[in-house]
Amino acid sequence: MKKNLFTNPAAHGLSMAVFGVLGYYSWKFEGHAQQVFAKRRDELLERKGKIGGLAGSE
């Protein structure tokens, strides 16, 4: 019967580091994606004239 991966402290630390890095980069990607989507949404609304029409009436 094989030993569990987490009985070895080095393997446990390595797996924690790998999942930590994956979590960090997924968190950073989510924030970046929100900014990109918000910018794209504003560009599309301006193109449709919803934001552009309000800015021109001032």
N, CA, C and O atoms as a Tripos MOL2 file, in Angstrom:
@<TRIPOS>MOLECULE
protein
  232   231    58     0     0
PROTEIN
NO_CHARGES

@<TRIPOS>ATOM
      1 N           0.8480   -1.1790    0.0000 N.3       1 MET1
      2 CA          0.0000    0.0000    0.0000 C.3       1 MET1
      3 C           0.8980    1.2480    0.0000 C.2       1 MET1
      4 O           1.8640    1.3280    0.7590 O.2       1 MET1
      5 N           0.5630    2.2190   -0.8630 N.am      2 LYS2
      6 CA          1.3840    3.4190   -0.9630 C.3       2 LYS2
      7 C           1.0840    4.3740    0.1840 C.2       2 LYS2
      8 O          -0.0200    4.4090    0.7270 O.2       2 LYS2
      9 N           2.1120    5.1470    0.5310 N.am      3 LYS3
     10 CA          1.9210    6.1630    1.5640 C.3       3 LYS3
     11 C           1.1620    7.3570    0.9830 C.2       3 LYS3
     12 O           1.2190    7.6220   -0.2170 O.2       3 LYS3
     13 N           0.4810    8.0420    1.8260 N.am      4 ASN4
     14 CA         -0.2070    9.2680    1.4400 C.3       4 ASN4
     15 C           0.8310   10.3340    1.0850 C.2       4 ASN4
     16 O           1.8930   10.3910    1.7050 O.2       4 ASN4
     17 N           0.5390   11.1640    0.1080 N.am      5 LEU5
     18 CA          1.4580   12.2120   -0.3140 C.3       5 LEU5
     19 C           1.7580   13.1840    0.8280 C.2       5 LEU5
     20 O           2.8680   13.7080    0.9140 O.2       5 LEU5
     21 N           0.8040   13.4250    1.6840 N.am      6 PHE6
     22 CA          0.9490   14.4370    2.7160 C.3       6 PHE6
     23 C           1.6350   13.9330    3.9830 C.2       6 PHE6
     24 O           1.7580   14.6840    4.9510 O.2       6 PHE6
     25 N           2.0870   12.6700    3.9970 N.am      7 THR7
     26 CA          2.8730   12.2050    5.1380 C.3       7 THR7
     27 C           4.2900   12.7330    5.0530 C.2       7 THR7
     28 O           4.9840   12.7980    6.0680 O.2       7 THR7
     29 N           4.7310   13.1090    3.8730 N.am      8 ASN8
     30 CA          6.0500   13.6920    3.6810 C.3       8 ASN8
     31 C           5.9150   15.2070    3.7930 C.2       8 ASN8
     32 O           5.1840   15.8060    3.0040 O.2       8 ASN8
     33 N           6.5970   15.8510    4.7500 N.am      9 PRO9
     34 CA          6.4560   17.3090    4.9170 C.3       9 PRO9
     35 C           6.8980   18.1060    3.6860 C.2       9 PRO9
     36 O           6.3170   19.1510    3.3940 O.2       9 PRO9
     37 N           7.9030   17.6370    2.9720 N.am     10 ALA10
     38 CA          8.3590   18.3660    1.7890 C.3      10 ALA10
     39 C           7.3020   18.3210    0.6830 C.2      10 ALA10
     40 O           7.0760   19.3200    0.0010 O.2      10 ALA10
     41 N           6.6600   17.1750    0.5060 N.am     11 ALA11
     42 CA          5.6130   17.0550   -0.5120 C.3      11 ALA11
     43 C           4.4120   17.9160   -0.1360 C.2      11 ALA11
     44 O           3.7720   18.5080   -1.0050 O.2      11 ALA11
     45 N           4.1090   17.9840    1.1460 N.am     12 HIS12
     46 CA          3.0000   18.8220    1.6000 C.3      12 HIS12
     47 C           3.3060   20.2890    1.3330 C.2      12 HIS12
     48 O           2.4490   21.0250    0.8450 O.2      12 HIS12
     49 N           4.5190   20.7140    1.6490 N.am     13 GLY13
     50 CA          4.9070   22.1020    1.3910 C.3      13 GLY13
     51 C           4.9090   22.4350   -0.0880 C.2      13 GLY13
     52 O           4.4920   23.5230   -0.4860 O.2      13 GLY13
     53 N           5.3770   21.5000   -0.9030 N.am     14 LEU14
     54 CA          5.3850   21.7170   -2.3430 C.3      14 LEU14
     55 C           3.9710   21.8490   -2.8960 C.2      14 LEU14
     56 O           3.6970   22.7290   -3.7120 O.2      14 LEU14
     57 N           3.0860   20.9810   -2.4560 N.am     15 SER15
     58 CA          1.7060   21.0730   -2.9480 C.3      15 SER15
     59 C           1.0370   22.3590   -2.4770 C.2      15 SER15
     60 O           0.2570   22.9540   -3.2210 O.2      15 SER15
     61 N           1.3310   22.7980   -1.2470 N.am     16 MET16
     62 CA          0.7840   24.0710   -0.7660 C.3      16 MET16
     63 C           1.2900   25.2230   -1.6170 C.2      16 MET16
     64 O           0.5310   26.1350   -1.9490 O.2      16 MET16
     65 N           2.5650   25.1860   -1.9710 N.am     17 ALA17
     66 CA          3.1380   26.2560   -2.7930 C.3      17 ALA17
     67 C           2.5140   26.2730   -4.1840 C.2      17 ALA17
     68 O           2.2020   27.3400   -4.7120 O.2      17 ALA17
     69 N           2.3310   25.1040   -4.7770 N.am     18 VAL18
     70 CA          1.7470   25.0310   -6.1170 C.3      18 VAL18
     71 C           0.3240   25.5680   -6.1090 C.2      18 VAL18
     72 O          -0.0340   26.3790   -6.9630 O.2      18 VAL18
     73 N          -0.4880   25.1300   -5.1610 N.am     19 PHE19
     74 CA         -1.8680   25.6130   -5.1070 C.3      19 PHE19
     75 C          -1.9310   27.0880   -4.7290 C.2      19 PHE19
     76 O          -2.8350   27.7970   -5.1700 O.2      19 PHE19
     77 N          -0.9930   27.5570   -3.9240 N.am     20 GLY20
     78 CA         -0.9470   28.9760   -3.5860 C.3      20 GLY20
     79 C          -0.6410   29.8330   -4.7990 C.2      20 GLY20
     80 O          -1.2620   30.8780   -4.9960 O.2      20 GLY20
     81 N           0.3120   29.4010   -5.6130 N.am     21 VAL21
     82 CA          0.6550   30.1420   -6.8250 C.3      21 VAL21
     83 C          -0.5170   30.1390   -7.7990 C.2      21 VAL21
     84 O          -0.8380   31.1690   -8.3920 O.2      21 VAL21
     85 N          -1.1550   28.9850   -7.9640 N.am     22 LEU22
     86 CA         -2.3210   28.9170   -8.8610 C.3      22 LEU22
     87 C          -3.4430   29.8320   -8.3730 C.2      22 LEU22
     88 O          -4.0750   30.5190   -9.1750 O.2      22 LEU22
     89 N          -3.6880   29.8450   -7.0850 N.am     23 GLY23
     90 CA         -4.7250   30.7090   -6.5210 C.3      23 GLY23
     91 C          -4.4070   32.1810   -6.6950 C.2      23 GLY23
     92 O          -5.2880   32.9850   -7.0010 O.2      23 GLY23
     93 N          -3.1330   32.5320   -6.4970 N.am     24 TYR24
     94 CA         -2.7230   33.9270   -6.6350 C.3      24 TYR24
     95 C          -2.9170   34.4060   -8.0730 C.2      24 TYR24
     96 O          -3.4780   35.4780   -8.3040 O.2      24 TYR24
     97 N          -2.4580   33.6160   -9.0310 N.am     25 TYR25
     98 CA         -2.5790   34.0420  -10.4250 C.3      25 TYR25
     99 C          -4.0250   34.0350  -10.9030 C.2      25 TYR25
    100 O          -4.3920   34.8540  -11.7450 O.2      25 TYR25
    101 N          -4.8530   33.1340  -10.3890 N.am     26 SER26
    102 CA         -6.2710   33.1810  -10.7630 C.3      26 SER26
    103 C          -6.9300   34.4280  -10.1790 C.2      26 SER26
    104 O          -7.8040   35.0200  -10.8110 O.2      26 SER26
    105 N          -6.5170   34.8290   -8.9790 N.am     27 TRP27
    106 CA         -7.0510   36.0400   -8.3480 C.3      27 TRP27
    107 C          -6.6320   37.2760   -9.1480 C.2      27 TRP27
    108 O          -7.4490   38.1630   -9.3940 O.2      27 TRP27
    109 N          -5.3540   37.3350   -9.5560 N.am     28 LYS28
    110 CA         -4.8800   38.4630  -10.3440 C.3      28 LYS28
    111 C          -5.5680   38.5120  -11.7060 C.2      28 LYS28
    112 O          -5.9170   39.5900  -12.1890 O.2      28 LYS28
    113 N          -5.7650   37.3440  -12.3290 N.am     29 PHE29
    114 CA         -6.4260   37.3030  -13.6270 C.3      29 PHE29
    115 C          -7.8600   37.7910  -13.5150 C.2      29 PHE29
    116 O          -8.3460   38.4900  -14.4040 O.2      29 PHE29
    117 N          -8.5430   37.4340  -12.4390 N.am     30 GLU30
    118 CA         -9.9280   37.8600  -12.2620 C.3      30 GLU30
    119 C         -10.0200   39.3850  -12.1810 C.2      30 GLU30
    120 O         -10.9000   39.9840  -12.8010 O.2      30 GLU30
    121 N          -9.1290   40.0120  -11.4310 N.am     31 GLY31
    122 CA         -9.1310   41.4700  -11.3320 C.3      31 GLY31
    123 C          -8.8150   42.1330  -12.6520 C.2      31 GLY31
    124 O          -9.4330   43.1350  -13.0130 O.2      31 GLY31
    125 N          -7.8590   41.5840  -13.3740 N.am     32 HIS32
    126 CA         -7.5030   42.1300  -14.6840 C.3      32 HIS32
    127 C          -8.6530   41.9670  -15.6750 C.2      32 HIS32
    128 O          -8.9450   42.8790  -16.4490 O.2      32 HIS32
    129 N          -9.2970   40.8150  -15.6510 N.am     33 ALA33
    130 CA        -10.4020   40.5600  -16.5650 C.3      33 ALA33
    131 C         -11.5670   41.5170  -16.2950 C.2      33 ALA33
    132 O         -12.2220   41.9690  -17.2340 O.2      33 ALA33
    133 N         -11.8270   41.8250  -15.0360 N.am     34 GLN34
    134 CA        -12.8990   42.7620  -14.7120 C.3      34 GLN34
    135 C         -12.6090   44.1470  -15.2860 C.2      34 GLN34
    136 O         -13.5140   44.8130  -15.7890 O.2      34 GLN34
    137 N         -11.3560   44.5790  -15.2150 N.am     35 GLN35
    138 CA        -10.9910   45.8810  -15.7690 C.3      35 GLN35
    139 C         -11.1420   45.8900  -17.2880 C.2      35 GLN35
    140 O         -11.6490   46.8540  -17.8610 O.2      35 GLN35
    141 N         -10.7060   44.8270  -17.9270 N.am     36 VAL36
    142 CA        -10.8050   44.7450  -19.3880 C.3      36 VAL36
    143 C         -12.2600   44.7270  -19.8220 C.2      36 VAL36
    144 O         -12.6310   45.4070  -20.7790 O.2      36 VAL36
    145 N         -13.0890   43.9520  -19.1260 N.am     37 PHE37
    146 CA        -14.5070   43.8720  -19.4820 C.3      37 PHE37
    147 C         -15.2120   45.2020  -19.2440 C.2      37 PHE37
    148 O         -16.0740   45.5910  -20.0320 O.2      37 PHE37
    149 N         -14.8590   45.9070  -18.1670 N.am     38 ALA38
    150 CA        -15.4770   47.2020  -17.9020 C.3      38 ALA38
    151 C         -15.0960   48.2160  -18.9790 C.2      38 ALA38
    152 O         -15.9400   48.9920  -19.4290 O.2      38 ALA38
    153 N         -13.8390   48.2110  -19.3900 N.am     39 LYS39
    154 CA        -13.3990   49.1210  -20.4460 C.3      39 LYS39
    155 C         -14.1200   48.8110  -21.7510 C.2      39 LYS39
    156 O         -14.5750   49.7150  -22.4520 O.2      39 LYS39
    157 N         -14.2180   47.5340  -22.0660 N.am     40 ARG40
    158 CA        -14.8890   47.1220  -23.3090 C.3      40 ARG40
    159 C         -16.3730   47.4820  -23.2660 C.2      40 ARG40
    160 O         -16.9380   47.9160  -24.2700 O.2      40 ARG40
    161 N         -16.9990   47.3040  -22.1100 N.am     41 ARG41
    162 CA        -18.4190   47.6520  -21.9670 C.3      41 ARG41
    163 C         -18.6280   49.1470  -22.1880 C.2      41 ARG41
    164 O         -19.5730   49.5540  -22.8640 O.2      41 ARG41
    165 N         -17.7360   49.9690  -21.6110 N.am     42 ASP42
    166 CA        -17.8520   51.4190  -21.8040 C.3      42 ASP42
    167 C         -17.6710   51.8070  -23.2660 C.2      42 ASP42
    168 O         -18.3710   52.6850  -23.7710 O.2      42 ASP42
    169 N         -16.7290   51.1500  -23.9450 N.am     43 GLU43
    170 CA        -16.5340   51.4390  -25.3660 C.3      43 GLU43
    171 C         -17.7630   51.0670  -26.1820 C.2      43 GLU43
    172 O         -18.1550   51.8030  -27.0880 O.2      43 GLU43
    173 N         -18.3670   49.9370  -25.8680 N.am     44 LEU44
    174 CA        -19.5570   49.5260  -26.6140 C.3      44 LEU44
    175 C         -20.7400   50.4410  -26.3390 C.2      44 LEU44
    176 O         -21.4900   50.7720  -27.2570 O.2      44 LEU44
    177 N         -20.9200   50.8570  -25.0780 N.am     45 LEU45
    178 CA        -22.0090   51.7750  -24.7660 C.3      45 LEU45
    179 C         -21.8040   53.1290  -25.4350 C.2      45 LEU45
    180 O         -22.7560   53.7540  -25.9020 O.2      45 LEU45
    181 N         -20.5570   53.5700  -25.4750 N.am     46 GLU46
    182 CA        -20.2810   54.8430  -26.1440 C.3      46 GLU46
    183 C         -20.5540   54.7320  -27.6390 C.2      46 GLU46
    184 O         -21.0700   55.6630  -28.2550 O.2      46 GLU46
    185 N         -20.2100   53.6090  -28.2040 N.am     47 ARG47
    186 CA        -20.4470   53.3930  -29.6330 C.3      47 ARG47
    187 C         -21.9420   53.3810  -29.9270 C.2      47 ARG47
    188 O         -22.3720   53.8650  -30.9740 O.2      47 ARG47
    189 N         -22.7210   52.8430  -29.0300 N.am     48 LYS48
    190 CA        -24.1720   52.8200  -29.2440 C.3      48 LYS48
    191 C         -24.7920   54.1950  -29.0440 C.2      48 LYS48
    192 O         -25.9190   54.4350  -29.4770 O.2      48 LYS48
    193 N         -24.0780   55.0840  -28.4030 N.am     49 GLY49
    194 CA        -24.5860   56.4390  -28.2290 C.3      49 GLY49
    195 C         -25.2140   56.6900  -26.8760 C.2      49 GLY49
    196 O         -25.6720   57.8010  -26.6110 O.2      49 GLY49
    197 N         -25.2500   55.6930  -26.0150 N.am     50 LYS50
    198 CA        -25.8700   55.9120  -24.7090 C.3      50 LYS50
    199 C         -25.0200   56.8530  -23.8630 C.2      50 LYS50
    200 O         -25.5560   57.7740  -23.2460 O.2      50 LYS50
    201 N         -23.7210   56.6430  -23.8220 N.am     51 ILE51
    202 CA        -22.8520   57.5410  -23.0610 C.3      51 ILE51
    203 C         -22.5180   58.7560  -23.8920 C.2      51 ILE51
    204 O         -22.4620   59.8650  -23.3610 O.2      51 ILE51
    205 N         -22.2940   58.5780  -25.1820 N.am     52 GLY52
    206 CA        -21.9560   59.6900  -26.0680 C.3      52 GLY52
    207 C         -23.0690   60.7270  -26.1500 C.2      52 GLY52
    208 O         -22.7950   61.9250  -26.2200 O.2      52 GLY52
    209 N         -24.3150   60.2810  -26.1410 N.am     53 GLY53
    210 CA        -25.4450   61.2010  -26.1930 C.3      53 GLY53
    211 C         -25.5610   62.0440  -24.9420 C.2      53 GLY53
    212 O         -25.9140   63.2220  -25.0070 O.2      53 GLY53
    213 N         -25.2640   61.4420  -23.8010 N.am     54 LEU54
    214 CA        -25.3160   62.2000  -22.5550 C.3      54 LEU54
    215 C         -24.1780   63.2000  -22.4580 C.2      54 LEU54
    216 O         -24.3640   64.3010  -21.9410 O.2      54 LEU54
    217 N         -22.9990   62.8300  -22.9490 N.am     55 ALA55
    218 CA        -21.8460   63.7270  -22.8910 C.3      55 ALA55
    219 C         -22.0350   64.9170  -23.8380 C.2      55 ALA55
    220 O         -21.5870   66.0210  -23.5310 O.2      55 ALA55
    221 N         -22.6830   64.7080  -24.9670 N.am     56 GLY56
    222 CA        -22.8910   65.7960  -25.9210 C.3      56 GLY56
    223 C         -23.9570   66.7830  -25.5120 C.2      56 GLY56
    224 O         -23.9620   67.9030  -26.0230 O.2      56 GLY56
    225 N         -24.8700   66.4230  -24.6080 N.am     57 SER57
    226 CA        -25.9640   67.3030  -24.2320 C.3      57 SER57
    227 C         -25.5930   68.2660  -23.1170 C.2      57 SER57
    228 O         -26.3950   69.1290  -22.7600 O.2      57 SER57
    229 N         -24.4000   68.1390  -22.5630 N.am     58 GLU58
    230 CA        -24.0110   69.0120  -21.4480 C.3      58 GLU58
    231 C         -23.7000   70.3980  -21.8770 C.2      58 GLU58
    232 O         -23.3590   71.2400  -21.0460 O.2      58 GLU58
@<TRIPOS>BOND
     1     1     2 1
     2     2     3 1
     3     3     4 2
     4     3     5 am
     5     5     6 1
     6     6     7 1
     7     7     8 2
     8     7     9 am
     9     9    10 1
    10    10    11 1
    11    11    12 2
    12    11    13 am
    13    13    14 1
    14    14    15 1
    15    15    16 2
    16    15    17 am
    17    17    18 1
    18    18    19 1
    19    19    20 2
    20    19    21 am
    21    21    22 1
    22    22    23 1
    23    23    24 2
    24    23    25 am
    25    25    26 1
    26    26    27 1
    27    27    28 2
    28    27    29 am
    29    29    30 1
    30    30    31 1
    31    31    32 2
    32    31    33 am
    33    33    34 1
    34    34    35 1
    35    35    36 2
    36    35    37 am
    37    37    38 1
    38    38    39 1
    39    39    40 2
    40    39    41 am
    41    41    42 1
    42    42    43 1
    43    43    44 2
    44    43    45 am
    45    45    46 1
    46    46    47 1
    47    47    48 2
    48    47    49 am
    49    49    50 1
    50    50    51 1
    51    51    52 2
    52    51    53 am
    53    53    54 1
    54    54    55 1
    55    55    56 2
    56    55    57 am
    57    57    58 1
    58    58    59 1
    59    59    60 2
    60    59    61 am
    61    61    62 1
    62    62    63 1
    63    63    64 2
    64    63    65 am
    65    65    66 1
    66    66    67 1
    67    67    68 2
    68    67    69 am
    69    69    70 1
    70    70    71 1
    71    71    72 2
    72    71    73 am
    73    73    74 1
    74    74    75 1
    75    75    76 2
    76    75    77 am
    77    77    78 1
    78    78    79 1
    79    79    80 2
    80    79    81 am
    81    81    82 1
    82    82    83 1
    83    83    84 2
    84    83    85 am
    85    85    86 1
    86    86    87 1
    87    87    88 2
    88    87    89 am
    89    89    90 1
    90    90    91 1
    91    91    92 2
    92    91    93 am
    93    93    94 1
    94    94    95 1
    95    95    96 2
    96    95    97 am
    97    97    98 1
    98    98    99 1
    99    99   100 2
   100    99   101 am
   101   101   102 1
   102   102   103 1
   103   103   104 2
   104   103   105 am
   105   105   106 1
   106   106   107 1
   107   107   108 2
   108   107   109 am
   109   109   110 1
   110   110   111 1
   111   111   112 2
   112   111   113 am
   113   113   114 1
   114   114   115 1
   115   115   116 2
   116   115   117 am
   117   117   118 1
   118   118   119 1
   119   119   120 2
   120   119   121 am
   121   121   122 1
   122   122   123 1
   123   123   124 2
   124   123   125 am
   125   125   126 1
   126   126   127 1
   127   127   128 2
   128   127   129 am
   129   129   130 1
   130   130   131 1
   131   131   132 2
   132   131   133 am
   133   133   134 1
   134   134   135 1
   135   135   136 2
   136   135   137 am
   137   137   138 1
   138   138   139 1
   139   139   140 2
   140   139   141 am
   141   141   142 1
   142   142   143 1
   143   143   144 2
   144   143   145 am
   145   145   146 1
   146   146   147 1
   147   147   148 2
   148   147   149 am
   149   149   150 1
   150   150   151 1
   151   151   152 2
   152   151   153 am
   153   153   154 1
   154   154   155 1
   155   155   156 2
   156   155   157 am
   157   157   158 1
   158   158   159 1
   159   159   160 2
   160   159   161 am
   161   161   162 1
   162   162   163 1
   163   163   164 2
   164   163   165 am
   165   165   166 1
   166   166   167 1
   167   167   168 2
   168   167   169 am
   169   169   170 1
   170   170   171 1
   171   171   172 2
   172   171   173 am
   173   173   174 1
   174   174   175 1
   175   175   176 2
   176   175   177 am
   177   177   178 1
   178   178   179 1
   179   179   180 2
   180   179   181 am
   181   181   182 1
   182   182   183 1
   183   183   184 2
   184   183   185 am
   185   185   186 1
   186   186   187 1
   187   187   188 2
   188   187   189 am
   189   189   190 1
   190   190   191 1
   191   191   192 2
   192   191   193 am
   193   193   194 1
   194   194   195 1
   195   195   196 2
   196   195   197 am
   197   197   198 1
   198   198   199 1
   199   199   200 2
   200   199   201 am
   201   201   202 1
   202   202   203 1
   203   203   204 2
   204   203   205 am
   205   205   206 1
   206   206   207 1
   207   207   208 2
   208   207   209 am
   209   209   210 1
   210   210   211 1
   211   211   212 2
   212   211   213 am
   213   213   214 1
   214   214   215 1
   215   215   216 2
   216   215   217 am
   217   217   218 1
   218   218   219 1
   219   219   220 2
   220   219   221 am
   221   221   222 1
   222   222   223 1
   223   223   224 2
   224   223   225 am
   225   225   226 1
   226   226   227 1
   227   227   228 2
   228   227   229 am
   229   229   230 1
   230   230   231 1
   231   231   232 2
@<TRIPOS>SUBSTRUCTURE
     1 MET1         2 RESIDUE 1 A MET
     2 LYS2         6 RESIDUE 1 A LYS
     3 LYS3        10 RESIDUE 1 A LYS
     4 ASN4        14 RESIDUE 1 A ASN
     5 LEU5        18 RESIDUE 1 A LEU
     6 PHE6        22 RESIDUE 1 A PHE
     7 THR7        26 RESIDUE 1 A THR
     8 ASN8        30 RESIDUE 1 A ASN
     9 PRO9        34 RESIDUE 1 A PRO
    10 ALA10       38 RESIDUE 1 A ALA
    11 ALA11       42 RESIDUE 1 A ALA
    12 HIS12       46 RESIDUE 1 A HIS
    13 GLY13       50 RESIDUE 1 A GLY
    14 LEU14       54 RESIDUE 1 A LEU
    15 SER15       58 RESIDUE 1 A SER
    16 MET16       62 RESIDUE 1 A MET
    17 ALA17       66 RESIDUE 1 A ALA
    18 VAL18       70 RESIDUE 1 A VAL
    19 PHE19       74 RESIDUE 1 A PHE
    20 GLY20       78 RESIDUE 1 A GLY
    21 VAL21       82 RESIDUE 1 A VAL
    22 LEU22       86 RESIDUE 1 A LEU
    23 GLY23       90 RESIDUE 1 A GLY
    24 TYR24       94 RESIDUE 1 A TYR
    25 TYR25       98 RESIDUE 1 A TYR
    26 SER26      102 RESIDUE 1 A SER
    27 TRP27      106 RESIDUE 1 A TRP
    28 LYS28      110 RESIDUE 1 A LYS
    29 PHE29      114 RESIDUE 1 A PHE
    30 GLU30      118 RESIDUE 1 A GLU
    31 GLY31      122 RESIDUE 1 A GLY
    32 HIS32      126 RESIDUE 1 A HIS
    33 ALA33      130 RESIDUE 1 A ALA
    34 GLN34      134 RESIDUE 1 A GLN
    35 GLN35      138 RESIDUE 1 A GLN
    36 VAL36      142 RESIDUE 1 A VAL
    37 PHE37      146 RESIDUE 1 A PHE
    38 ALA38      150 RESIDUE 1 A ALA
    39 LYS39      154 RESIDUE 1 A LYS
    40 ARG40      158 RESIDUE 1 A ARG
    41 ARG41      162 RESIDUE 1 A ARG
    42 ASP42      166 RESIDUE 1 A ASP
    43 GLU43      170 RESIDUE 1 A GLU
    44 LEU44      174 RESIDUE 1 A LEU
    45 LEU45      178 RESIDUE 1 A LEU
    46 GLU46      182 RESIDUE 1 A GLU
    47 ARG47      186 RESIDUE 1 A ARG
    48 LYS48      190 RESIDUE 1 A LYS
    49 GLY49      194 RESIDUE 1 A GLY
    50 LYS50      198 RESIDUE 1 A LYS
    51 ILE51      202 RESIDUE 1 A ILE
    52 GLY52      206 RESIDUE 1 A GLY
    53 GLY53      210 RESIDUE 1 A GLY
    54 LEU54      214 RESIDUE 1 A LEU
    55 ALA55      218 RESIDUE 1 A ALA
    56 GLY56      222 RESIDUE 1 A GLY
    57 SER57      226 RESIDUE 1 A SER
    58 GLU58      230 RESIDUE 1 A GLU
